[in-house]
Amino acid sequence: MLDPLLRRLIDPPLDRAGAWLAGRGLTANQATLGGLAIGLTTVPLLAGGFYATALVVVLLNRLLDGLDGAIARQGELTPLGGYLDIVCDIAFYAAVPLGFALAAPGNAVWAAVLLASFMCTGASFLGRAIMAAERHEDDGGARGRKSFFHSAGLIEGSETVLAFVLFCLFPASFPWLAAIVALLCFWTAAHRVLEAFRISPGRTPSIG
């Protein structure tokens, strides 16, 4: 929801930084994998209760996630780059709830619910992208130049980052915060499924 607005603010400085890094030989895939390696350290940090350090790591991971796209835009966007980016994003998104589940027994149930909601939003997002590719749809570019279709939703990248920041700032409130975020994620997934039905009139969905 906030991604189009924030893109207009952050893309210009990211593109300048991406051009500088690309000129020094850093590739987008290197930035993506480096960001994931850094991001996965949130698991032991959160499990150990080092929430302030984990917050810094979350922000650093998201910075590198923005820079990999900026580096890629200096040349030609590739399907492999887009694939690697989304896989690493999903892996990082799973790492944060896992870290909170390990941090305190009382977090475990709500971390599991949050992970389930992330599964639903991820599946609805990627499934919608497949439909868009088959129908040759264009997402309008509001979320920047992408290698594949990005469907809108109540919870997108910006909202997820905001949630992670709140988790780290208020770790004792993780169960309540996770429940709210999970509800919004389930809502987003349901909306995308309904949209898929809306753009496919007269078609009976198949299972398999």
C-alpha positions as CSV (number, residue, x, y, z in Angstrom):
1,M,0.0,0.0,0.0
2,L,2.8,2.4,0.9
3,D,5.2,1.1,-1.7
4,P,4.2,3.5,-4.6
5,L,4.6,6.6,-2.3
6,L,7.9,5.5,-0.8
7,R,9.3,4.5,-4.2
8,R,9.0,8.1,-5.4
9,L,11.1,9.2,-2.3
10,I,13.8,6.5,-2.1
11,D,14.3,5.5,-5.8
12,P,16.4,8.6,-6.8
13,P,19.0,8.2,-4.1
14,L,19.0,4.4,-4.5
15,D,19.5,4.8,-8.2
16,R,22.5,7.1,-7.7
17,A,24.0,4.7,-5.2
18,G,23.3,1.7,-7.5
19,A,25.0,3.5,-10.4
20,W,28.1,4.1,-8.2
21,L,28.2,0.5,-7.0
22,A,27.6,-1.0,-10.5
23,G,30.5,1.2,-11.7
24,R,32.8,-0.5,-9.2
25,G,31.8,-4.0,-10.3
26,L,29.2,-5.0,-7.8
27,T,26.4,-7.0,-9.3
28,A,22.7,-7.1,-8.3
29,N,22.8,-10.8,-7.5
30,Q,25.8,-10.2,-5.2
31,A,23.9,-7.5,-3.4
32,T,20.9,-9.8,-3.1
33,L,22.8,-12.8,-1.7
34,G,24.8,-10.5,0.6
35,G,21.6,-9.0,1.9
36,L,20.2,-12.4,2.6
37,A,23.4,-13.6,4.4
38,I,23.2,-10.5,6.6
39,G,19.4,-10.8,7.1
40,L,19.6,-14.4,8.3
41,T,21.7,-13.3,11.3
42,T,18.4,-11.9,12.7
43,V,17.5,-15.4,13.8
44,P,20.3,-15.9,16.4
45,L,20.1,-12.2,17.4
46,L,16.4,-12.3,18.1
47,A,16.6,-15.7,19.8
48,G,19.3,-14.2,22.1
49,G,17.2,-11.1,22.8
50,F,19.5,-8.7,21.0
51,Y,16.6,-6.7,19.6
52,A,18.4,-3.4,18.9
53,T,21.1,-5.1,16.9
54,A,18.5,-7.2,15.1
55,L,16.7,-3.9,14.2
56,V,19.9,-2.6,12.6
57,V,20.3,-5.9,10.7
58,V,16.7,-5.7,9.4
59,L,17.3,-2.2,8.1
60,L,20.6,-3.1,6.5
61,N,19.0,-6.1,4.8
62,R,16.2,-3.9,3.4
63,L,18.8,-1.3,2.2
64,L,20.6,-4.0,0.3
65,D,17.3,-5.2,-1.1
66,G,16.7,-1.8,-2.4
67,L,20.2,-1.5,-3.8
68,D,20.1,-4.7,-5.7
69,G,17.2,-3.4,-7.8
70,A,19.0,-0.1,-8.3
71,I,22.1,-1.9,-9.5
72,A,20.0,-4.1,-11.8
73,R,18.3,-1.0,-13.3
74,Q,21.7,0.2,-14.5
75,G,21.5,-2.6,-17.1
76,E,18.9,-5.0,-18.3
77,L,16.6,-6.6,-15.7
78,T,16.7,-10.4,-15.9
79,P,14.2,-13.1,-14.9
80,L,16.9,-14.8,-12.8
81,G,17.6,-11.6,-10.9
82,G,13.9,-11.2,-10.2
83,Y,13.6,-14.8,-9.1
84,L,16.6,-14.6,-6.8
85,D,15.3,-11.4,-5.3
86,I,11.9,-12.8,-4.4
87,V,13.3,-16.1,-3.0
88,C,15.7,-14.2,-0.8
89,D,13.0,-11.8,0.3
90,I,10.7,-14.6,1.4
91,A,13.6,-16.4,3.2
92,F,14.3,-13.2,5.1
93,Y,10.6,-12.6,5.9
94,A,10.5,-16.1,7.4
95,A,13.6,-15.6,9.5
96,V,12.2,-12.8,11.6
97,P,9.2,-14.7,13.0
98,L,11.4,-17.7,13.5
99,G,13.8,-15.6,15.6
100,F,10.9,-14.3,17.8
101,A,9.6,-17.9,18.2
102,L,12.9,-18.9,19.5
103,A,13.2,-15.9,21.8
104,A,10.3,-16.7,24.1
105,P,7.8,-19.7,24.3
106,G,4.9,-17.3,24.4
107,N,5.8,-16.0,20.9
108,A,5.7,-19.4,19.2
109,V,2.0,-19.7,18.4
110,W,1.8,-16.2,17.0
111,A,5.0,-16.6,15.1
112,A,3.5,-19.7,13.5
113,V,0.3,-17.8,12.6
114,L,2.4,-15.0,11.1
115,L,4.4,-17.5,9.1
116,A,1.2,-19.0,7.8
117,S,-0.1,-15.6,6.7
118,F,3.2,-14.9,5.0
119,M,2.8,-18.2,3.1
120,C,-0.7,-17.0,1.9
121,T,0.5,-13.6,0.8
122,G,3.5,-15.1,-0.9
123,A,1.5,-17.6,-2.8
124,S,-1.2,-15.1,-3.8
125,F,1.5,-12.6,-4.9
126,L,3.4,-15.2,-7.1
127,G,0.3,-16.8,-8.4
128,R,-1.1,-13.4,-9.5
129,A,2.2,-12.7,-11.2
130,I,1.9,-15.9,-13.2
131,M,-1.6,-15.0,-14.3
132,A,-0.4,-11.5,-15.3
133,A,2.4,-13.0,-17.4
134,E,-0.1,-15.3,-19.2
135,R,-2.4,-12.3,-19.8
136,H,0.4,-9.9,-20.7
137,E,-0.7,-7.5,-18.0
138,D,1.3,-4.4,-16.9
139,D,1.3,-3.3,-13.2
140,G,1.7,0.3,-14.3
141,G,5.2,0.7,-12.8
142,A,4.0,2.4,-9.6
143,R,6.4,0.2,-7.6
144,G,9.3,0.9,-9.9
145,R,10.8,-1.0,-12.8
146,K,10.4,-4.7,-12.0
147,S,11.3,-7.9,-13.7
148,F,7.8,-9.3,-13.2
149,F,4.2,-8.2,-12.3
150,H,3.8,-6.8,-8.7
151,S,0.2,-6.9,-7.5
152,A,-1.0,-4.4,-5.0
153,G,-2.1,-5.3,-1.5
154,L,-2.8,-4.0,2.0
155,I,0.5,-5.5,3.2
156,E,3.5,-5.1,0.9
157,G,7.2,-4.6,1.4
158,S,7.0,-1.3,3.2
159,E,4.3,-2.4,5.7
160,T,6.3,-5.6,6.4
161,V,9.4,-3.7,7.2
162,L,7.4,-1.4,9.4
163,A,6.0,-4.4,11.2
164,F,9.6,-5.8,11.8
165,V,10.7,-2.5,13.1
166,L,7.8,-2.5,15.6
167,F,8.6,-6.1,16.6
168,C,12.1,-5.1,17.5
169,L,11.2,-1.9,19.3
170,F,8.4,-3.5,21.3
171,P,9.4,-7.2,21.6
172,A,7.1,-7.8,24.6
173,S,4.2,-6.9,22.4
174,F,5.2,-9.3,19.7
175,P,2.1,-11.6,20.1
176,W,-0.4,-8.7,19.7
177,L,1.6,-7.1,16.8
178,A,2.0,-10.4,15.0
179,A,-1.7,-11.1,15.3
180,I,-2.5,-7.8,13.7
181,V,0.0,-8.2,10.9
182,A,-1.2,-11.8,10.2
183,L,-4.8,-10.6,10.0
184,L,-3.8,-7.9,7.4
185,C,-1.8,-10.5,5.5
186,F,-4.7,-12.9,5.3
187,W,-6.9,-10.0,4.1
188,T,-4.4,-9.2,1.4
189,A,-4.2,-12.7,0.2
190,A,-8.0,-13.0,0.1
191,H,-8.2,-9.8,-1.8
192,R,-5.8,-11.0,-4.5
193,V,-7.7,-14.3,-4.9
194,L,-10.9,-12.4,-5.3
195,E,-9.2,-10.1,-7.9
196,A,-8.1,-13.2,-9.8
197,F,-11.7,-14.4,-10.0
198,R,-12.8,-10.9,-11.1
199,I,-10.4,-10.7,-14.0
200,S,-11.3,-14.3,-15.1
201,P,-15.0,-14.2,-15.7
202,G,-16.8,-17.4,-16.6
203,R,-13.7,-19.6,-15.7
204,T,-13.9,-22.4,-13.2
205,P,-10.7,-22.6,-11.2
206,S,-8.8,-25.9,-11.4
207,I,-7.1,-27.6,-8.5
208,G,-3.7,-29.2,-9.1
